[in-house]
Amino acid sequence: MAIDKEVKTLGINMQKEMVDELEKRADSMHIATSKYCKIILTQWLSSGKKLKLEEQ
C-alpha cells in the first residue's frame, strides 16, 4: 500500500466537554469522530468564513 504524501495526521488536545460533544454528534451519524471533524473542518474552510479569535 502506498502512502499518500499529501496526507498528514493532526493531533490536538481539547477540553473533555468538547470532545464528548464531537463524539456524540459523530455517533449520531454512525461515523468515526475523526471523520466527523474532517467533514466539519472541510465545510468551514470551503465556506471562506473567518474566525475572530480573542483572548478570554
N, C-alpha and C positions, 0 to 999 in steps of 0.2 A: 504494500500500500504506500503510495507516495504522499509525502507531507506537503500540504499547500503552504508555500512561503508567504502568501498574502493573508494568512490567518495567525492571530496572536491570542493568547489567553490573558484575560484580565481578572485579577482577584482583588476584591475590595472588602474592607471591614465596614459594617454599618450597625446601627442600633438594632437590638433584637426585635423591637416592635415593628420596625420597617421590614425586616426580613420575614417576620411572621405574616405580615400583610401581603408581601410579594408571593410567599409560598401559598397562602390561602387563595389568592387570585389565580395563580398558575394551576393549582389543584382543581379549581372550579372549571378550568378549561381543559383539564386532563393532559397537561403538558408539563415538562420539566421547568423548574424555576429559572434556570439559565436561558431556556428558550423564550420564556415569557419576558425576561429582562431584555433579551436581544430584540424581540418584537417591539416593545415599547420604546427602547432607545433608538431603533431604526426609524420608527414613525416620528419621533421627536426631531431627530436630525433631518429627516426628509422634509419636515414642515418648515424649516428655516427659522423657527421661532428662537429667540434668545432668552436665556435665563438671567435674571438680575440677582446676583449674589451679594449678600450683605452679611457683615458680622452681626452676631446676636449676643 
